[in-house]
Amino acid sequence: MVSRRDGVIVSVKNRVYLAAALAVFLVVAACGQGPVTPEPPSSLEQSPEQSPEQSPEQSPAATAVNDIVLPTWRYVNSGWAEPVDGGSAAAFTQELRTFVITNQQEFDAFNAGFTLRLSRGTSLSLARIEFENSILLAAYYLWRPVQGDPLSVVGFSVNGNRATVEMELEDQPQGRLRPYLMAPLRIVAVEKDMFPAGETIEFVFKLDGEPVSTVTAAID
């Protein structure tokens, strides 16, 4: 006959054996598993470099740069001039005088036709006149009250032997108004390789969208 004391001892031993067996089972089960393979990161965990929305080709900054269209002409000079024959033009004359200058001799003759009272060109812009590679498009307007810089080139295109020069004349330019009349002047340069080599080109000058003058020049 087993005493109460002996029964308690047997019960404790059985619990110890059961706990040991369970521990062994867990160790064996863990050893039987293969190596753990990490899951690929979700789309939310991708780095910025891997996100298609961040690619350089589709970024807003790159799109903005690609949309910029540079003009086909280069600024040379602007200002106000008094033409040598200005005395023969009435005070209410409204006339755009236009010039296509292809060499230094023509440029010297153009400059001799007026006295430049105000120039906004710089030594850099004026020094970049290279007639081997470019020509000048020039115009001045009789007459305007001296104020701001109202005459500008806003477009230029070439179609075969015909070139179009788009100009604008502001009615209310910015700047202090002075109580005398002069001719606003604008000079720009364009590259010779825009034209058919060795051909005569017809330059049509438009002012505020309307054709006002045509100059024919041979481009060497």
Secondary structure, DSSP 8 states (H G I E B T S, - for coil): ---HHHHHHHHHHHHHHHHHHHHHHHHHHHHTS---------GGGS-GGG-GGG-GGG-HHHHHHHH----SSEEEEEEEEEETTGGGS-TT--EEEEEEE-SHHHHHHHHTTEEEEEE---HHHHHT--TTTEEEEEEEEE-EES-S--EEEEEEEEETTEEEEEEEE-SS-SS---SSEEEEEEEEEEEGGGS-TT-EEEEEEEETTEEEEEEEEE--
